[in-house]
Amino acid sequence: MTAQPAQQEPVTVRVFTQRFSSTPRGARLARHLAVQQLHAWGVPYGTDVSDALALIVGELVAANAVTHGRVPGRDFELTLTRLAAGVRVEVTDTRTGPPYPPAFGGVGTPGPLEERGRGLLLVEVLADRWEVMDREPPGKTVRAEVGVDWGCEGH
């Protein structure tokens, strides 16, 4: 009689990390894969939480990493972390030094004719908290967290 392999418990992936080119195409792909990963974690497509997180990812990668944080020839990195009480979004780029985004609670409202300045305002409204952190090697990470009620599903 041959031994049967031991049954393994399912593994829940709690971190998704991917590098993307610092281009509009890379930003679109990052947003698409983020929504896909969130769905796999139990945040269904088209729900308020999914839409809010997609918008946060889109703003952080398109506005900050691709537009303001872009260093030619360097990629940006998107990390999603499933937390016990929500999801953390981190976007890391290689741009160092000013200008830095304002601190949480410090995003001003742009004037009605301003063409820019609404991205972080949206992040500020949709995220429970967000921050900007320096990193080594040079660059910065913008982190935002959104609460998710995982229900009776395990963490």
C-alpha positions as a printed NumPy array, in Angstrom:
array([[  0.   ,   0.   ,   0.   ],
       [  1.373,   3.421,  -0.908],
       [  1.153,   6.36 ,   1.459],
       [ -1.318,   9.066,   0.55 ],
       [  0.043,  12.609,   0.479],
       [ -1.005,  14.724,   3.458],
       [ -3.812,  17.142,   2.737],
       [ -2.6  ,  20.723,   2.795],
       [ -4.574,  23.663,   4.097],
       [ -5.35 ,  26.295,   1.455],
       [ -2.938,  29.208,   1.44 ],
       [ -4.325,  32.733,   1.427],
       [ -2.051,  35.13 ,  -0.401],
       [ -2.035,  38.307,   1.627],
       [  0.413,  40.369,  -0.431],
       [  0.399,  41.165,  -4.139],
       [  3.478,  42.973,  -5.5  ],
       [  4.229,  43.802,  -9.108],
       [  6.504,  46.224, -10.966],
       [  5.179,  48.188, -13.921],
       [  6.654,  50.522, -16.501],
       [  6.205,  54.183, -15.579],
       [  3.883,  54.781, -18.52 ],
       [  0.136,  55.306, -18.925],
       [ -0.075,  51.696, -20.129],
       [  1.69 ,  50.493, -16.967],
       [ -0.753,  52.525, -14.876],
       [ -3.782,  50.973, -16.606],
       [ -2.366,  47.471, -16.166],
       [ -1.655,  48.124, -12.469],
       [ -5.227,  49.274, -11.881],
       [ -6.653,  46.285, -13.779],
       [ -4.536,  43.729, -11.886],
       [ -5.32 ,  45.416,  -8.556],
       [ -9.07 ,  45.069,  -9.126],
       [ -8.553,  41.453, -10.176],
       [ -6.556,  40.701,  -7.005],
       [ -9.135,  42.426,  -4.816],
       [-11.857,  40.297,  -6.398],
       [ -9.828,  37.156,  -5.637],
       [ -9.613,  38.315,  -2.006],
       [-13.38 ,  38.706,  -1.774],
       [-13.895,  42.353,  -2.754],
       [-16.309,  41.865,  -5.685],
       [-16.036,  43.908,  -8.873],
       [-18.293,  46.944,  -8.959],
       [-18.83 ,  47.25 ,  -5.191],
       [-18.226,  50.564,  -3.454],
       [-15.061,  49.234,  -1.799],
       [-13.708,  47.806,  -5.067],
       [-14.432,  51.049,  -6.904],
       [-12.835,  53.145,  -4.141],
       [ -9.687,  51.018,  -4.103],
       [ -9.504,  51.04 ,  -7.915],
       [ -9.727,  54.822,  -7.898],
       [ -7.037,  55.084,  -5.202],
       [ -4.718,  52.761,  -7.142],
       [ -5.435,  54.66 , -10.349],
       [ -4.681,  58.041,  -8.79 ],
       [ -1.524,  56.899,  -7.018],
       [ -0.054,  55.14 , -10.046],
       [ -1.19 ,  57.504, -12.81 ],
       [ -0.766,  60.842, -11.08 ],
       [  2.037,  60.19 ,  -8.618],
       [  4.18 ,  57.351,  -9.973],
       [  3.781,  57.947, -13.719],
       [  3.345,  61.729, -13.912],
       [  5.128,  63.249, -10.903],
       [  7.349,  60.395,  -9.701],
       [  8.574,  59.184, -13.069],
       [ 12.275,  58.756, -13.655],
       [ 12.901,  57.747, -17.299],
       [ 13.827,  54.084, -17.567],
       [ 12.703,  53.245, -14.041],
       [  9.612,  51.291, -13.043],
       [  7.148,  51.82 , -10.22 ],
       [  5.945,  49.115,  -7.862],
       [  2.421,  48.405,  -6.663],
       [  1.895,  46.414,  -3.475],
       [ -1.517,  45.407,  -2.143],
       [ -1.664,  43.912,   1.341],
       [ -4.721,  42.202,   2.751],
       [ -4.984,  43.259,   6.385],
       [ -7.285,  41.905,   9.075],
       [ -9.449,  45.021,   8.79 ],
       [ -8.863,  46.173,   5.22 ],
       [ -6.493,  46.63 ,   2.306],
       [ -3.268,  48.612,   2.14 ],
       [ -2.197,  50.072,  -1.213],
       [  1.454,  51.074,  -1.635],
       [  2.888,  52.694,  -4.742],
       [  6.656,  53.117,  -4.802],
       [  8.519,  55.223,  -7.341],
       [ 12.154,  56.237,  -7.719],
       [ 11.745,  60.02 ,  -7.598],
       [ 13.299,  61.538,  -4.508],
       [ 13.151,  65.031,  -3.071],
       [ 10.493,  67.705,  -3.335],
       [  7.807,  68.257,  -4.214],
       [  6.166,  65.818,  -1.828],
       [  2.44 ,  65.288,  -1.56 ],
       [  0.94 ,  67.037,   1.487],
       [  0.307,  65.081,   4.681],
       [ -2.973,  63.302,   5.422],
       [ -5.572,  65.936,   6.165],
       [ -3.564,  68.634,   4.391],
       [ -4.811,  68.312,   0.824],
       [ -6.334,  71.585,  -0.281],
       [ -9.267,  71.963,  -2.634],
       [ -8.178,  73.17 ,  -6.084],
       [ -9.863,  76.177,  -7.63 ],
       [-12.741,  75.568, -10.061],
       [-10.547,  76.352, -13.086],
       [ -7.506,  74.348, -11.941],
       [ -6.696,  71.467, -14.276],
       [ -4.843,  69.448, -11.629],
       [ -4.915,  68.774,  -7.924],
       [ -7.945,  66.537,  -7.503],
       [ -6.216,  63.139,  -7.376],
       [ -4.945,  63.292,  -3.813],
       [ -8.168,  64.993,  -2.761],
       [ -9.994,  61.849,  -3.951],
       [ -7.495,  59.632,  -2.113],
       [ -7.975,  61.765,   1.006],
       [-11.757,  61.327,   0.867],
       [-11.784,  57.589,   0.034],
       [ -8.933,  56.282,   2.2  ],
       [ -9.154,  55.84 ,   5.945],
       [ -5.566,  57.096,   6.129],
       [ -2.619,  57.678,   3.826],
       [  0.993,  58.796,   4.082],
       [  4.175,  59.376,   2.128],
       [  7.378,  57.624,   3.198],
       [ 10.951,  57.98 ,   1.982],
       [ 12.642,  54.746,   1.032],
       [ 16.149,  53.465,   0.413],
       [ 17.423,  53.347,  -2.308],
       [ 16.173,  56.807,  -3.278],
       [ 12.498,  57.169,  -3.873],
       [  9.229,  57.311,  -1.986],
       [  6.222,  55.176,  -1.208],
       [  2.681,  56.523,  -0.996],
       [  0.551,  54.28 ,   1.212],
       [ -3.231,  54.339,   1.618],
       [ -5.491,  52.073,   3.669],
       [ -9.178,  51.325,   3.239],
       [-11.274,  49.347,   5.689],
       [-12.933,  46.172,   4.431],
       [-15.472,  44.087,   6.329],
       [-14.341,  40.57 ,   5.449],
       [-17.465,  39.133,   7.114],
       [-17.276,  35.597,   8.416],
       [-14.535,  34.716,   5.928],
       [-11.2  ,  33.962,   7.583],
       [ -8.471,  36.605,   7.6  ]])
